[in-house]
């Protein structure tokens, strides 16, 4: 049995390094080191960019704005011990790839942007403990006024799960009131995550009564008019037209396959009486909890080694990044096809907006056509997408937004000048923890009616749950990274068991600071 575990660990490490045996030992923890870490009830594990590692207790460190100092064990790139516990260390932020800790100590300062935290069970909501794979999570959430009441409308950079995956995300505030002087947004961290937010800019457009501006899949903005609803919408279950005619939170979605979570499905749309013009397909959608579950399951299988994987991506292990990307590629985007001559389906693009929190609308430019009837096929992973809205829009031109930064930031109804400065200057990002919430106020020029988007940039660090550590299985991590198709089949029974109650548990497990 012991030799089998060693063999499995070797497979995991080969995939981790992607090359020769000389790198295997260099980038891994030994079982003895894992046991040693577990003895430290409140530990900090510091992964260095040169491959080294420092392990210490949390009360053995002091912090400055951009450095960490203390006493602890230090290991070289090949994991031979360099120092004893009594020996001091001093590390700058630039030397550190990632920090792991199992304490909720909140004074890591700017270094908190590099930390992964193991959460004690006491901090989990009852619903999370019942099914921790359905626990609420998905980056910063944004509330905007709708009919003078705050409504959840957007989530920022859902796919940016580590510093090296930092991205810019644009979300349409579809239901936001058309304010003429000031707009207030609520920014929250309602998950067991560390959010690192570099900017939250408001993008505003003036629009006429019959006009709408939409964000294109090509990172441009398009003014539109004469939106045409589909005449028919056919899926495997039959007619789905009433669920997609309006952006109204009534969504068309399906259940996943019980044998293969990557199994595909198709939806056929038809549009009649289409006049020749420049057209775009509108898709309002969000993801189901499938990606959330798979991400959490992968973290659970990695267990005590999750920090090793995360640190490797931050040290530039492109082989590992590529392996991880292949898992999500197996699920794929919403692929869009248009029916051409001789009923041949031609792929014209795809939409891949990750995140289960809020539906967002995207516009895909369609090829010019003289046909009065247009047929479109959507191909996607079964049970992955919730479709709220589908339509054709006449494109009348491209637009450049008015970009507005927060004029004022409030935390707990008190002006927070530091937070406002961080969101304006971007060099030192705003770092938020579970339960944090801010009110961002934007001043609008003139007396116009505006349509709004929010542009956010940053990343987040998902916290490990102690409940997940019992599922540590490096063999399954190796399968996920090397054979993502097999992983989708292996994970299907577990997800199908959780699927019926996941949505309810997800929304009822949001973290709110008491």
ChimeraX attribute file (.defattr): number of C-alpha atoms within 10 A of each C-alpha:
attribute: neighborCount
match mode: 1-to-1
recipient: residues
	/A:1	6
	/A:2	6
	/A:3	8
	/A:4	9
	/A:5	13
	/A:6	12
	/A:7	13
	/A:8	17
	/A:9	18
	/A:10	19
	/A:11	18
	/A:12	25
	/A:13	22
	/A:14	17
	/A:15	18
	/A:16	26
	/A:17	22
	/A:18	16
	/A:19	12
	/A:20	8
	/A:21	12
	/A:22	10
	/A:23	16
	/A:24	19
	/A:25	17
	/A:26	18
	/A:27	22
	/A:28	24
	/A:29	15
	/A:30	12
	/A:31	10
	/A:32	8
	/A:33	13
	/A:34	12
	/A:35	11
	/A:36	11
	/A:37	18
	/A:38	12
	/A:39	11
	/A:40	14
	/A:41	12
	/A:42	17
	/A:43	19
	/A:44	25
	/A:45	23
	/A:46	25
	/A:47	27
	/A:48	24
	/A:49	18
	/A:50	12
	/A:51	19
	/A:52	22
	/A:53	27
	/A:54	22
	/A:55	23
	/A:56	21
	/A:57	21
	/A:58	20
	/A:59	12
	/A:60	15
	/A:61	17
	/A:62	14
	/A:63	17
	/A:64	14
	/A:65	11
	/A:66	13
	/A:67	18
	/A:68	19
	/A:69	15
	/A:70	19
	/A:71	22
	/A:72	22
	/A:73	19
	/A:74	22
	/A:75	20
	/A:76	16
	/A:77	17
	/A:78	17
	/A:79	18
	/A:80	13
	/A:81	14
	/A:82	13
	/A:83	16
	/A:84	12
	/A:85	15
	/A:86	11
	/A:87	12
	/A:88	15
	/A:89	15
	/A:90	13
	/A:91	16
	/A:92	14
	/A:93	16
	/A:94	10
	/A:95	15
	/A:96	23
	/A:97	25
	/A:98	28
	/A:99	24
	/A:100	24
	/A:101	24
	/A:102	23
	/A:103	17
	/A:104	14
	/A:105	12
	/A:106	8
	/A:107	11
	/A:108	20
	/A:109	14
	/A:110	19
	/A:111	20
	/A:112	22
	/A:113	23
	/A:114	23
	/A:115	26
	/A:116	26
	/A:117	24
	/A:118	22
	/A:119	19
	/A:120	14
	/A:121	13
	/A:122	8
	/A:123	13
	/A:124	19
	/A:125	18
	/A:126	15
	/A:127	19
	/A:128	20
	/A:129	17
	/A:130	12
	/A:131	15
	/A:132	23
	/A:133	25
	/A:134	27
	/A:135	28
	/A:136	27
	/A:137	27
	/A:138	26
	/A:139	30
	/A:140	27
	/A:141	22
	/A:142	27
	/A:143	20
	/A:144	23
	/A:145	20
	/A:146	16
	/A:147	11
	/A:148	9
	/A:149	10
	/A:150	15
	/A:151	17
	/A:152	20
	/A:153	22
	/A:154	24
	/A:155	26
	/A:156	31
	/A:157	28
	/A:158	22
	/A:159	17
	/A:160	21
	/A:161	21
	/A:162	23
	/A:163	19
	/A:164	15
	/A:165	15
	/A:166	19
	/A:167	17
	/A:168	15
	/A:169	18
	/A:170	22
	/A:171	25
	/A:172	22
	/A:173	26
	/A:174	19
	/A:175	17
	/A:176	24
	/A:177	18
	/A:178	18
	/A:179	17
	/A:180	14
	/A:181	14
	/A:182	12
	/A:183	19
	/A:184	18
	/A:185	23
	/A:186	20
	/A:187	23
	/A:188	23
	/A:189	26
	/A:190	22
	/A:191	25
	/A:192	26
	/A:193	27
	/A:194	24
	/A:195	29
	/A:196	26
	/A:197	25
	/A:198	23
	/A:199	23
	/A:200	25
	/A:201	21
	/A:202	25
	/A:203	21
	/A:204	19
	/A:205	20
	/A:206	16
	/A:207	16
	/A:208	11
	/A:209	7
	/A:210	9
	/A:211	16
	/A:212	19
	/A:213	25
	/A:214	26
	/A:215	22
	/A:216	19
	/A:217	17
	/A:218	10
	/A:219	10
	/A:220	13
	/A:221	19
	/A:222	21
	/A:223	19
	/A:224	22
	/A:225	17
	/A:226	13
	/A:227	18
	/A:228	18
	/A:229	20
	/A:230	21
	/A:231	14
	/A:232	16
	/A:233	21
	/A:234	15
	/A:235	17
	/A:236	11
	/A:237	7
	/A:238	9
	/A:239	13
	/A:240	19
	/A:241	19
	/A:242	15
	/A:243	19
	/A:244	24
	/A:245	20
	/A:246	16
	/A:247	20
	/A:248	11
	/A:249	16
	/A:250	15
	/A:251	22
	/A:252	17
	/A:253	19
	/A:254	18
	/A:255	14
	/A:256	22
	/A:257	18
	/A:258	15
	/A:259	14
	/A:260	19
	/A:261	28
	/A:262	26
	/A:263	18
	/A:264	16
	/A:265	15
	/A:266	16
	/A:267	17
	/A:268	18
	/A:269	21
	/A:270	17
	/A:271	18
	/A:272	15
	/A:273	11
	/A:274	16
	/A:275	13
	/A:276	12
	/A:277	13
	/A:278	16
	/A:279	23
	/A:280	23
	/A:281	19
	/A:282	22
	/A:283	22
	/A:284	21
	/A:285	30
	/A:286	22
	/A:287	21
	/A:288	24
	/A:289	24
	/A:290	22
	/A:291	16
	/A:292	19
	/A:293	21
	/A:294	20
	/A:295	16
	/A:296	22
	/A:297	21
	/A:298	21
	/A:299	25
	/A:300	25
	/A:301	22
	/A:302	24
	/A:303	23
	/A:304	24
	/A:305	20
	/A:306	20
	/A:307	22
	/A:308	19
	/A:309	20
	/A:310	25
	/A:311	25
	/A:312	25
	/A:313	22
	/A:314	22
	/A:315	17
	/A:316	13
	/A:317	16
	/A:318	15
	/A:319	16
	/A:320	20
	/A:321	19
	/A:322	12
	/A:323	19
	/A:324	16
	/A:325	13
	/A:326	18
	/A:327	21
	/A:328	15
	/A:329	12
	/A:330	16
	/A:331	21
	/A:332	18
	/A:333	20
	/A:334	21
	/A:335	17
	/A:336	22
	/A:337	20
	/A:338	20
	/A:339	16
	/A:340	14
	/A:341	7
	/A:342	6
	/A:343	9
	/A:344	10
	/A:345	15
	/A:346	14
	/A:347	15
	/A:348	14
	/A:349	15
	/A:350	17
	/A:351	19
	/A:352	15
	/A:353	23
	/A:354	22
	/A:355	26
	/A:356	24
	/A:357	25
	/A:358	20
	/A:359	28
	/A:360	25
	/A:361	23
	/A:362	25
	/A:363	26
	/A:364	22
	/A:365	20
	/A:366	16
	/A:367	10
	/A:368	11
	/A:369	15
	/A:370	10
	/A:371	13
	/A:372	11
	/A:373	14
	/A:374	18
	/A:375	18
	/A:376	22
	/A:377	21
	/A:378	18
	/A:379	19
	/A:380	22
	/A:381	22
	/A:382	19
	/A:383	21
	/A:384	26
	/A:385	26
	/A:386	20
	/A:387	23
	/A:388	24
	/A:389	26
	/A:390	24
	/A:391	21
	/A:392	24
	/A:393	25
	/A:394	21
	/A:395	22
	/A:396	16
	/A:397	11
	/A:398	14
	/A:399	15
	/A:400	12
	/A:401	16
	/A:402	15
	/A:403	13
	/A:404	17
	/A:405	18
	/A:406	22
	/A:407	15
	/A:408	17
	/A:409	23
	/A:410	17
	/A:411	16
	/A:412	10
	/A:413	9
	/A:414	10
	/A:415	14
	/A:416	15
	/A:417	14
	/A:418	11
	/A:419	20
	/A:420	20
	/A:421	18
	/A:422	17
	/A:423	24
	/A:424	20
	/A:425	12
	/A:426	15
	/A:427	11
	/A:428	15
	/A:429	21
	/A:430	21
	/A:431	22
	/A:432	21
	/A:433	19
	/A:434	17
	/A:435	16
	/A:436	18
	/A:437	21
	/A:438	21
	/A:439	22
	/A:440	24
	/A:441	19
	/A:442	19
	/A:443	17
	/A:444	19
	/A:445	11
	/A:446	8
	/A:447	9
	/A:448	14
	/A:449	18
	/A:450	20
	/A:451	24
	/A:452	26
	/A:453	23
	/A:454	23
	/A:455	18
	/A:456	22
	/A:457	21
	/A:458	28
	/A:459	28
	/A:460	29
	/A:461	22
	/A:462	23
	/A:463	21
	/A:464	25
	/A:465	24
	/A:466	18
	/A:467	17
	/A:468	20
	/A:469	18
	/A:470	11
	/A:471	16
	/A:472	19
	/A:473	20
	/A:474	22
	/A:475	17
	/A:476	20
	/A:477	28
	/A:478	23
	/A:479	17
	/A:480	23
	/A:481	23
	/A:482	19
	/A:483	15
	/A:484	23
	/A:485	18
	/A:486	15
	/A:487	23
	/A:488	20
	/A:489	16
	/A:490	17
	/A:491	20
	/A:492	18
	/A:493	16
	/A:494	12
	/A:495	22
	/A:496	17
	/A:497	11
	/A:498	15
	/A:499	19
	/A:500	11
	/A:501	11
	/A:502	24
	/A:503	16
	/A:504	12
	/A:505	22
	/A:506	21
	/A:507	15
	/A:508	16
	/A:509	21
	/A:510	21
	/A:511	22
	/A:512	14
	/A:513	11
	/A:514	4
